[in-house]
Amino acid sequence: MRAIVYETNGDASVLRLVDRPVPEPGPGEVLVRVAVSGVNPTDWKARRAAPPPAGWQTPGQDGAGVVEAVGAGVDRNLIGERVWLWEAAWQRPWGTAAEYAVVPVRQAVPLGDASFDVGAALGIPFLTAHRCLTAGEMMPGKLHPGALADHTVLVQGGAGAVGNAAIQLARWADATVVATVSSAEKANLAAAAGASFVVNYREQDVVEEVRKIAPDGVHTIVEVSAARNAAADVQLLRPGGAVCVYADDGGDGGGGGGGGGGEVTLPIRPLMAPNARWQFVLVYTAPAVAKAQAVADVAAAVAQGGVRVGEAAGLPLHHHSLAATAAAHQAVENSVVGKVLVTTTE
């Protein structure tokens, strides 16, 4: 099979297209013929951070394709199933930037009739968004239509991949969603994703505008840049509300190696009085029960048509060939707006 690998850390030039034997699934694993691989900030951050522990690494946590073989103990009826993959390369060398990937069976989720582009866009962004929408004390542990019917959610950075996922999931669960953006173009994307209200923070006072919409404050804030937005967040939480922080630099999160070490300063008493919560989110180390619920809920949202991709869904797609994976990584590192996908077949 053809696969992208890197053997040392560095910029995108360390990525190489090579021929490798097709891996065989072990007990509890499935072999997936990958159709589309999703690229996330975590991919370039991990690639830059350190040499791969196994001596080589195929990047790509997210993807979608068809199950071609199963290991011992796995139902053979899964062969031929269209699936989406999550955390394929987390502490494993076989990522999705290849024609085949091996993952534990629980990390291959039925995709149904949804497109492979949708499947490859789920993983990190949607599981992160789910955690942000369910970690607060006033938030439900499970998302479904109606679960957030009486809730107001503020998504800081509504045009990013996690921001888009948070808007889509929150609207599927019937929340009122306010999204902040930095331009008219991004405002259009956040509105296309389903945001109920959009605030341009470069031209409008975020606290003033959100308070018009939610006079009592918001239930939870999905936060991409805590250091920049902390002062506003403190003023916008209702009693018992939560700020869920998934990135430290204003980039679109994803975590997983590398990155900065942003700091945020919080006023104690203004947060004590409302019993506010600041919840930090890294998808890889999220509690197992919460992650399992996230996978189930995201799968349900997809099955019910609650998840879309493309310009009309506020998430422009940028397709690259497997041979052009380095360019795909560079696009994400350059903060391209939308979702970068690698198509593994020519």
C-alpha positions, 0 to 999 in steps of 0.5 A: 500500500501507499502511505505517508510516513515521517521518521523524524520531527520537523516541518512538512518536508519530513513527510514521505510517500512510501510503499508499505506492506498492508498491516494485518488486524490483530485481536479486536482490530479491523483493517480499513481501506481508507477513502478520505483522511482528515487533517487536524492541527494535532497532526502538524503539532505532533509532527513538529514536537518529537521523533515518533516513538516507534521510529516512524509514524503515519499521521492522521487521526481521522478518516473514513473508508470501508472495513476490509478485514477483521481480527480475532474476536471481531464480528465478520459481518463488519467486513464491507461496512462503511465507517468513520475513524477516530484517534487512529494514530493516537499512541499507534503508528498506523494513521489514516494518511495511507491506503489502509489503517488498522484500528481497534474495532471501537474506533471504527464507527458505522457511517451509514449513507453519509459521505466519506468527506463527512466521516473524515471531518468528524473525529477530533473536531466533533468529539472535542465539541461534544465534550465542550457542550456536555462538560458544564454542570448545567449541561446534559451528559448526552446530546440529542434533539431537544437536549439543549432546548433551554440553553444558550451556547456561546461559540468563540471562533465560530468559523473554525473546525471545532467552532463549526462542529460545536454550532452544528451539534448545539443546533442539532440539540436545539440550543440557541447558539451565538458565534463570534467571528473576525470577518464578514466572510467568517460570519457567513460561514458561522451562519451557514453552520446554523448559528442563531446569532453572529457577532463580529468581535472586531466591529462589535462589543461582544459582551454588549451584543451577547447580553442583548441576546441572553440577558441572564448570561450563557450556559456554556462557552466553547472557547478557542482563545481563553487568554484573549477572551477571558475578561468577556467570558467572565462577564457572560456566564450565567450562574453555574455556567462553564467556559470550556477551553480547547485551545491555547493560542486562538488556533483551532485546537486539536491538541496532541503535542507541540503548541505553546503554553498560553496563560490566562488570568481570572478574577476570583470573586466574580467567578466564585459568586456564580459558581462558574466552572472553567473546564479544559478539554483535550480530546485524547485524554477525555474521560472514557465514559464521556468519549464513548458518549460523544462517539455515540451522539456524533454518530446519531447526529450524522445518522439524523442528518444533523452534520454537514460539510462544505461551503453551505454548511460553513465548512469549506472543503480543501481536497489534496491527494495522498502524494500532496499530504505535505501541502495539506499539512501546511494548509492547516498549519497556515490556518486555512479556513475550512476542513482539509481532507486527503483523498487516498485513492487516485 
